[in-house]
Amino acid sequence: MTKAEIIIACWSDWVLPQDAVCEVIARVGRKHELGLALINQSLHNGQLQMMLIAPDGTPTLFSKTECEGRTIHAPLNPREGTRIEPYEPGQHFVRGVVKLAFPATPAAAADRQLPAADESEPAARAEESMPELAPPTESPRVEPVPPPEPVPAADMRDRARGPQQPPETRELASVDVQPQPQPPVSKLSGKQWVPVAYARRPDELHAMGITGASEALAGESKTAPDCAKPLTARYIEKLLRELKVFPKAHRGSKQRPK
């Protein structure tokens, strides 16, 4: 019956037996007895070599027959006391391959045998296993978009003014708005106009004195739109004295002769 093999460990250089035992046991799921059985099986069938370095440094490479008469023993912790029986003084080393052999199943053997009669059978099975390709789908047809119609110039002007503007507002905007006439200014009499004119610039007129202020207001009354007629300076001075906006001048007292 055909056997299948799995490589558990492989060393191309010489290693200590305790290191080899630890690695094999770790590779088989920390099963101590199985690991020792596999490493001794490989030692006895020639897959694993063994060498002894004597205390004087002399190396001895054991043959396959000599390896069959030796056995590797190890405790649960192989690093604490791995030994080779029968006992020999010196240090042992091993190298090679540790394999796990097991009977091949009929299905596995049949898969490894290629049919000689019909060479096209693997290709046929490969074709059957290939998934069927979906038929290509037609891309949706895109209808051509007609070009936009030309917009009249009047509509373009309306759009430029703003689409949110109603037609009534656009019609009002196109009409020229005439300025509204200002209401006529009321004409004031001289007695009414002088207090109003003085209140427009009191600081300036007060600095001129009553005489200068009267002359300035008299000149202004000639062109003022709210003054009914031009006024004289003497008349304006009289009205300013009545308003008491200027201090009264103190005249010196005359002594009568004795």
C-alpha positions as CSV (number, residue, x, y, z in Angstrom):
1,M,0.0,0.0,0.0
2,T,1.3,3.5,-0.9
3,K,2.3,5.6,2.1
4,A,2.2,9.4,2.4
5,E,4.8,11.3,4.4
6,I,4.9,14.6,6.1
7,I,8.1,16.3,7.1
8,I,8.0,17.2,10.8
9,A,11.5,18.7,11.2
10,C,14.6,19.1,9.2
11,W,18.2,20.0,10.2
12,S,20.9,20.5,7.6
13,D,23.5,21.1,10.4
14,W,24.3,19.1,13.5
15,V,22.2,19.9,16.5
16,L,22.0,18.6,20.1
17,P,19.6,15.7,20.6
18,Q,17.6,17.6,23.3
19,D,17.1,20.4,20.8
20,A,15.9,18.0,18.2
21,V,13.5,16.2,20.6
22,C,12.0,19.5,21.8
23,E,11.3,20.7,18.3
24,V,9.7,17.4,17.2
25,I,7.5,17.2,20.3
26,A,6.4,20.8,19.7
27,R,5.6,20.1,16.0
28,V,3.2,17.2,17.0
29,G,1.1,19.1,19.4
30,R,3.4,18.5,22.5
31,K,2.7,14.8,22.4
32,H,5.8,13.5,24.2
33,E,5.5,9.8,23.3
34,L,4.7,10.5,19.7
35,G,7.6,12.9,19.3
36,L,10.1,10.3,20.8
37,A,8.7,7.6,18.6
38,L,9.0,9.6,15.4
39,I,12.6,10.8,16.1
40,N,13.8,7.2,16.9
41,Q,12.0,5.9,13.8
42,S,13.9,8.4,11.7
43,L,17.1,7.4,13.4
44,H,16.6,3.7,12.8
45,N,15.5,4.0,9.1
46,G,18.5,6.2,8.2
47,Q,16.6,9.5,7.7
48,L,18.4,10.9,10.8
49,Q,22.2,10.7,11.3
50,M,24.1,10.6,14.5
51,M,27.6,11.6,15.4
52,L,29.6,11.3,18.7
53,I,32.3,13.7,19.8
54,A,34.6,11.8,22.2
55,P,36.0,13.6,25.3
56,D,39.4,13.8,23.5
57,G,37.6,15.6,20.5
58,T,37.6,12.6,18.2
59,P,34.4,12.6,16.0
60,T,32.6,9.3,15.2
61,L,29.9,9.2,12.5
62,F,27.6,6.2,13.1
63,S,26.4,4.1,10.2
64,K,22.8,3.2,9.6
65,T,23.4,-0.2,11.2
66,E,25.0,1.4,14.2
67,C,22.1,3.9,14.5
68,E,19.6,1.0,14.6
69,G,21.2,-0.1,17.9
70,R,20.9,3.2,19.6
71,T,17.8,4.9,21.1
72,I,17.1,8.4,22.2
73,H,15.4,8.8,25.7
74,A,14.0,12.0,27.1
75,P,11.9,13.1,30.2
76,L,8.9,15.4,30.0
77,N,11.3,18.3,29.8
78,P,13.9,17.0,27.2
79,R,16.4,19.7,28.1
80,E,16.8,18.4,31.6
81,G,18.0,14.9,30.7
82,T,18.0,13.7,27.1
83,R,20.3,10.7,26.8
84,I,21.4,8.1,24.2
85,E,21.4,4.4,25.1
86,P,23.6,2.5,25.2
87,Y,25.7,5.0,27.2
88,E,28.9,6.4,25.5
89,P,31.1,9.1,26.9
90,G,31.1,12.3,24.9
91,Q,28.5,14.5,23.2
92,H,26.1,13.3,20.6
93,F,24.7,15.3,17.7
94,V,22.0,14.5,15.1
95,R,21.0,15.9,11.7
96,G,18.6,14.9,8.9
97,V,14.8,14.7,8.6
98,V,12.0,13.5,10.8
99,K,9.0,12.3,8.8
100,L,5.5,11.1,9.7
101,A,4.4,8.3,7.4
102,F,0.8,7.2,7.1
103,P,-1.2,5.0,4.6
104,A,-2.5,6.9,1.6
105,T,-6.3,6.8,1.1
106,P,-7.7,5.3,-2.1
107,A,-9.1,8.7,-3.1
108,A,-5.7,10.3,-2.7
109,A,-4.0,7.6,-4.8
110,A,-6.6,7.9,-7.5
111,D,-6.0,11.6,-7.7
112,R,-2.3,11.1,-8.2
113,Q,-2.9,8.7,-11.1
114,L,-3.7,10.4,-14.4
115,P,-5.9,8.5,-16.9
116,A,-3.9,7.2,-19.8
117,A,-6.8,6.3,-22.1
118,D,-8.5,9.7,-22.2
119,E,-6.1,12.7,-21.8
120,S,-9.0,15.2,-22.4
121,E,-10.8,14.1,-19.1
122,P,-9.0,16.7,-16.9
123,A,-9.8,19.4,-19.3
124,A,-13.4,18.3,-19.5
125,R,-13.7,18.4,-15.7
126,A,-12.1,21.8,-15.7
127,E,-14.6,23.1,-18.2
128,E,-17.5,21.7,-16.2
129,S,-16.2,23.4,-13.1
130,M,-16.0,26.8,-14.8
131,P,-18.9,29.0,-14.0
132,E,-21.2,30.0,-16.9
133,L,-20.6,33.5,-18.1
134,A,-23.6,35.8,-18.1
135,P,-24.6,37.2,-21.5
136,P,-23.4,40.7,-22.1
137,T,-26.0,43.2,-21.3
138,E,-26.8,45.9,-23.7
139,S,-25.9,49.4,-22.6
140,P,-28.8,51.8,-22.5
141,R,-29.3,53.8,-25.6
142,V,-28.7,57.5,-25.1
143,E,-31.0,59.7,-27.2
144,P,-29.3,62.8,-28.6
145,V,-30.3,66.0,-26.9
146,P,-31.6,68.7,-29.3
147,P,-29.7,72.0,-29.2
148,P,-31.4,74.8,-27.2
149,E,-33.6,77.2,-29.1
150,P,-32.3,80.7,-29.5
151,V,-33.6,83.2,-27.0
152,P,-34.9,86.5,-28.3
153,A,-32.9,89.6,-27.3
154,A,-35.9,91.0,-25.4
155,D,-36.1,87.9,-23.2
156,M,-32.4,88.1,-22.6
157,R,-32.8,91.6,-21.3
158,D,-35.6,90.4,-19.1
159,R,-33.4,87.6,-17.7
160,A,-30.6,90.0,-17.1
161,R,-32.9,92.2,-14.9
162,G,-33.6,89.2,-12.7
163,P,-36.0,86.2,-13.1
164,Q,-37.6,86.9,-9.8
165,Q,-38.8,90.3,-10.9
166,P,-42.5,90.3,-12.0
167,P,-43.6,91.7,-15.4
168,E,-45.4,94.6,-13.7
169,T,-42.2,95.7,-11.9
170,R,-40.2,95.5,-15.1
171,E,-42.7,97.7,-16.9
172,L,-42.5,100.3,-14.1
173,A,-38.7,100.2,-14.2
174,S,-38.7,101.0,-17.9
175,V,-40.8,104.2,-17.3
176,D,-38.8,107.3,-16.6
177,V,-39.7,108.6,-13.1
178,Q,-40.1,112.4,-13.1
179,P,-38.9,114.2,-9.9
180,Q,-41.8,115.3,-7.7
181,P,-42.1,119.1,-7.2
182,Q,-41.1,120.3,-3.8
183,P,-43.7,122.0,-1.7
184,P,-43.4,125.8,-1.7
185,V,-41.5,127.4,1.2
186,S,-43.7,129.4,3.5
187,K,-42.8,133.1,3.4
188,L,-42.3,134.6,6.9
189,S,-42.8,138.1,7.9
190,G,-39.9,140.1,9.2
191,K,-40.9,139.7,12.9
192,Q,-41.2,135.9,12.3
193,W,-38.1,135.5,10.1
194,V,-35.5,137.2,12.4
195,P,-35.8,134.7,15.3
196,V,-35.7,131.8,12.9
197,A,-32.6,133.1,11.0
198,Y,-30.8,133.8,14.3
199,A,-31.5,130.3,15.6
200,R,-29.7,128.8,12.6
201,R,-26.3,130.2,13.6
202,P,-26.5,131.8,17.0
203,D,-22.8,131.5,17.9
204,E,-21.6,133.1,14.7
205,L,-24.0,136.0,15.0
206,H,-23.4,136.5,18.7
207,A,-19.7,136.9,18.0
208,M,-20.4,139.7,15.6
209,G,-22.2,141.9,18.1
210,I,-25.7,143.2,17.7
211,T,-24.7,145.7,15.0
212,G,-22.7,143.2,12.9
213,A,-25.4,140.6,13.3
214,S,-28.1,143.0,12.1
215,E,-26.2,143.9,9.0
216,A,-25.5,140.2,8.2
217,L,-29.1,139.2,8.6
218,A,-30.2,142.2,6.5
219,G,-28.0,140.9,3.6
220,E,-29.4,137.4,4.1
221,S,-33.0,138.6,4.0
222,K,-32.5,139.8,0.4
223,T,-32.0,136.2,-0.9
224,A,-33.6,134.0,1.8
225,P,-36.5,132.0,0.3
226,D,-38.4,132.0,3.5
227,C,-38.3,135.8,4.0
228,A,-41.3,137.7,2.6
229,K,-39.3,140.8,1.8
230,P,-35.8,142.3,2.4
231,L,-35.3,143.8,5.9
232,T,-33.2,146.7,7.0
233,A,-30.4,146.4,9.6
234,R,-32.1,149.0,11.9
235,Y,-35.3,146.9,11.9
236,I,-33.4,143.7,12.6
237,E,-31.5,145.3,15.4
238,K,-34.7,146.4,17.0
239,L,-36.1,142.9,16.9
240,L,-32.8,141.4,18.2
241,R,-33.0,143.8,21.2
242,E,-36.5,142.5,21.9
243,L,-35.3,138.9,21.8
244,K,-32.7,139.9,24.4
245,V,-30.1,137.7,22.9
246,F,-27.4,140.4,23.1
247,P,-26.4,142.0,26.5
248,K,-27.6,145.5,27.0
249,A,-24.9,148.2,26.7
250,H,-24.3,150.2,29.9
251,R,-24.1,153.9,29.4
252,G,-22.0,156.1,31.7
253,S,-24.1,158.3,34.2
254,K,-23.6,162.1,33.9
255,Q,-23.3,164.2,37.1
256,R,-25.2,167.4,37.2
257,P,-23.1,170.5,37.9
258,K,-23.5,172.2,41.2
